[in-house]
Amino acid sequence: MNLPRSVRDADVAGKRVLVLGAGAMAGLATATVARRGATSIAVANRTAGNADRLAQEYAARSASLADLAAELEVADVVVSCTG
């Protein structure tokens, strides 16, 4: 299996992407996958308001951590930006 070294190297065009986190790194990841043509982007964070803010900025949608299992089932790519 060949895995990209970073989100910059990933081919996300046409993919469903789940971003975990809503801080600065998650913002960069969300901007990158949006620019690279992800079909849909979901942002999940322990603080719903932060996920909402980031999702709005990039025409994504926010997802609840309570729904994480369901989100993981439909995601093609997961980017974790949690510390």
C-alpha positions in Angstrom: 0.0 0.0 0.0 1.4 3.4 -1.0 0.3 6.1 1.4 1.0 9.8 0.8 3.4 11.4 3.1 1.2 14.4 3.6 -2.2 15.8 2.6 -0.3 17.9 0.0 0.7 14.6 -1.8 -2.8 13.0 -1.6 -5.0 12.7 -4.6 -8.3 13.7 -3.0 -10.1 14.8 -6.2 -13.6 13.3 -6.2 -13.1 11.8 -2.7 -15.1 12.2 0.5 -12.7 13.6 3.2 -13.1 13.6 7.0 -11.0 16.2 8.8 -10.6 15.5 12.6 -9.9 18.7 14.5 -10.6 22.4 14.0 -7.4 24.2 14.9 -4.8 25.8 12.6 -3.5 22.5 11.1 -7.1 21.3 10.4 -7.7 24.6 8.7 -4.7 24.1 6.5 -5.8 20.5 5.7 -9.4 21.6 5.0 -8.2 24.4 2.7 -5.9 22.0 0.9 -8.4 19.2 0.2 -11.0 21.8 -0.8 -8.5 23.3 -3.3 -7.6 19.8 -4.6 -11.2 19.0 -5.5 -12.6 16.8 -2.7 -16.2 15.9 -3.4 -17.3 16.5 0.1 -15.6 17.5 3.3 -16.8 16.8 6.9 -15.1 18.5 9.9 -15.4 16.8 13.3 -14.2 18.3 16.5 -14.9 17.9 20.2 -16.1 21.6 20.2 -19.1 21.7 17.8 -18.8 25.5 17.3 -15.2 25.2 16.1 -16.1 22.5 13.6 -19.0 24.6 12.4 -16.8 27.7 11.9 -14.2 25.8 10.0 -16.8 23.9 7.9 -18.5 27.2 6.9 -15.2 28.7 5.9 -14.6 26.0 3.3 -18.2 25.1 2.2 -17.8 21.8 4.2 -20.2 20.4 6.8 -19.6 19.8 10.4 -20.0 16.4 12.0 -20.5 15.4 15.6 -17.9 13.2 17.3 -20.9 11.1 18.4 -21.3 10.2 14.7 -17.7 9.5 14.2 -18.2 5.8 13.4 -20.7 6.6 10.7 -18.5 9.3 9.3 -15.5 6.9 9.1 -17.6 4.4 7.2 -18.3 6.8 4.3 -15.0 8.7 4.2 -12.5 7.8 1.5 -9.7 9.9 3.2 -9.3 10.8 6.9 -7.0 13.6 8.0 -6.3 13.7 11.8 -5.2 17.0 13.1 -5.6 16.4 16.8 -3.1 16.8 19.6 
